[in-house]
């Protein structure tokens, strides 16, 4: 029979697993967006004045990575 502490720990582990899975999915989306941004820049569809979009994507990717530490 499990104790309340064990049940709480099991619940916390399940929550953390869900968060980690979500972050992994978010990183995939951010990485794909960065890759598309670079392709669009290389194709001439993006002008350098829109660099803030790339900076935001990079900052988000870094934040997601730092949270994993």
C-alpha positions in Angstrom: 0.0 0.0 0.0 1.3 3.5 -1.0 1.6 6.3 1.5 0.3 9.9 0.8 3.9 11.0 0.4 4.5 8.4 -2.3 1.2 9.4 -4.0 2.3 13.0 -4.0 5.7 12.2 -5.3 4.2 10.1 -8.1 1.9 13.0 -9.0 4.8 15.5 -9.0 6.8 13.2 -11.3 3.8 12.9 -13.7 3.5 16.7 -13.8 7.2 17.1 -14.4 7.1 14.5 -17.2 4.3 16.5 -18.9 6.1 19.7 -18.6 9.3 18.2 -20.1 7.4 16.7 -23.0 5.7 20.1 -23.7 9.1 21.9 -23.6 10.5 19.4 -26.0 7.6 20.0 -28.4 8.1 23.8 -28.0 11.8 23.5 -28.8 10.9 21.6 -32.0 8.6 24.4 -33.1 11.1 27.1 -32.3 13.9 25.3 -34.1 11.7 24.8 -37.2 10.7 28.5 -37.0 14.4 29.5 -36.9 15.2 27.3 -39.8 12.4 28.7 -41.8 13.4 32.3 -40.9 17.0 31.6 -42.2 15.6 30.1 -45.4 13.4 33.1 -46.0 16.3 35.5 -45.3 18.5 33.6 -47.7 15.8 33.7 -50.4 15.5 37.5 -49.9 11.9 37.3 -48.5 13.1 38.9 -45.2 15.0 42.1 -44.8 17.5 42.6 -42.0 15.2 45.1 -40.2 13.1 42.1 -39.1 15.9 40.6 -37.1 14.0 41.1 -33.9 11.8 38.1 -34.8 14.9 35.9 -35.0 16.2 37.3 -31.8 13.0 36.4 -30.0 13.1 32.9 -31.4 16.7 32.4 -30.3 15.9 33.9 -26.8 13.0 31.5 -26.4 15.1 28.5 -27.5 17.8 29.5 -25.0 15.3 30.0 -22.2 13.8 26.5 -22.9 17.3 25.0 -22.8 18.2 26.8 -19.6 15.1 25.5 -17.8 16.3 22.0 -18.4 19.4 22.5 -16.3 
